[in-house]
Amino acid sequence: MSTELPRTGIIKWADLTVDGADEVRDFYSAVVGWEWTALPNDGREDYVMTHPESGDTTAGICHQAGGIKGLPQQWLLYVTVDDLDDSIAACSANGGAVVFGPRDSEAMGRWCVVQDPAGAVMALTELTPGEDN
């Protein structure tokens, strides 16, 4: 029996895109103990949050600017899907809506944000060939 995690349907990443990312970065550093590393992005610095002991990447905190301006200012989970176009069609057919994107990103591949019939949002990111997760 394989212990390898399935790639489709897993939570790949979590991030928060907000006005005042510096203040929010400091909030989470103080409240949950995350450390941060600056991530240059389009003339500004976004942040990769890491576990203080292991250094493992935990999440991202980004400025509400550039190509991601307009994302909901709440924690977004990025869930992997096999085919983004198929998932977008299924979203629409099942009472949901695409509220951002789709977009292409070097870090996340092709992705979008969908809203379910109850109003909750999540990001979907398409698996790319050769990707581990």
C-alpha positions in Angstrom: 0.0 0.0 0.0 1.4 3.4 -1.0 2.0 6.0 1.6 2.3 8.7 -1.0 -0.3 11.5 -0.6 -2.7 12.0 -3.5 -1.9 15.1 -5.5 -5.4 16.0 -6.6 -7.6 17.6 -3.9 -4.9 18.3 -1.4 -4.4 21.7 0.2 -1.2 22.9 -1.5 -0.8 26.3 0.1 -2.4 29.0 2.2 -1.9 32.7 1.9 -3.4 36.0 2.9 -3.4 39.0 0.6 -4.2 42.2 2.4 -3.7 46.0 2.7 -1.1 46.5 5.3 0.8 43.3 4.8 3.7 44.5 7.0 1.4 45.0 10.0 -0.3 41.7 9.4 3.0 39.9 9.1 4.1 41.3 12.4 0.7 40.4 14.0 1.1 36.7 13.0 4.8 36.7 14.1 3.6 37.9 17.6 0.5 35.9 17.9 1.5 32.4 16.5 5.3 32.8 16.5 5.9 32.6 12.8 9.1 34.0 11.4 9.2 35.6 8.0 11.4 35.9 5.0 10.9 38.7 2.4 9.9 37.5 -1.0 10.6 40.2 -3.7 7.5 40.5 -5.9 6.9 43.1 -8.6 8.8 45.9 -6.8 7.6 45.2 -3.3 8.2 42.6 -0.7 5.7 40.0 0.2 6.4 37.5 2.9 6.9 33.7 3.4 6.0 32.8 6.9 8.0 29.9 8.5 7.9 27.8 11.6 10.3 29.2 14.2 12.0 25.9 15.1 12.0 23.9 11.9 12.1 26.7 9.3 9.4 24.9 7.3 7.3 27.1 5.1 3.9 27.7 6.7 2.0 30.3 4.6 2.3 33.5 2.6 1.3 37.1 3.4 1.1 39.4 0.4 0.3 43.0 -0.3 -3.0 43.7 -2.0 -1.3 45.1 -5.1 -0.3 44.3 -8.7 -1.7 41.2 -10.3 -3.3 40.0 -7.0 -5.1 43.2 -6.2 -8.7 42.4 -5.6 -8.3 39.0 -4.0 -10.5 38.5 -1.0 -8.8 39.8 2.2 -9.0 36.5 4.1 -7.0 33.4 4.4 -7.1 31.5 1.1 -6.5 27.8 0.8 -5.1 26.6 -2.5 -6.4 23.1 -3.5 -4.9 21.2 -6.4 -7.1 20.0 -9.3 -6.3 17.9 -12.4 -7.8 20.3 -14.9 -8.7 23.9 -13.9 -11.1 24.3 -16.9 -13.1 21.2 -15.8 -13.2 22.4 -12.2 -14.4 25.9 -13.3 -17.2 24.3 -15.4 -18.2 22.1 -12.5 -18.2 25.1 -10.2 -20.6 27.0 -12.4 -22.8 23.9 -13.0 -23.1 23.4 -9.2 -24.1 26.9 -8.1 -20.7 28.4 -7.6 -18.8 31.2 -9.3 -15.3 32.2 -10.3 -14.6 35.4 -8.4 -10.9 35.9 -9.4 -8.9 34.7 -12.4 -8.0 32.3 -13.8 -4.4 33.6 -13.8 -1.0 32.1 -14.4 1.7 32.3 -11.8 5.3 31.0 -11.7 4.8 29.9 -8.0 1.2 28.5 -8.2 0.8 27.5 -11.9 -2.6 28.2 -13.4 -5.1 29.2 -10.6 -8.4 30.9 -9.8 -10.6 31.7 -6.8 -14.1 30.1 -6.7 -17.0 30.9 -4.4 -19.3 28.0 -3.3 -23.1 28.4 -3.1 -22.8 29.4 0.6 -20.4 32.2 -0.2 -17.1 30.7 1.0 -14.1 31.0 -1.3 -11.0 28.9 -2.0 -8.3 29.0 -4.7 -7.9 26.1 -7.1 -4.5 25.5 -8.7 -3.9 23.2 -11.6 -1.3 20.4 -11.2 1.6 20.8 -13.6 3.5 18.0 -15.2 6.3 16.7 -12.9 5.0 18.5 -9.9 5.4 16.7 -6.6 2.4 18.4 -4.9 
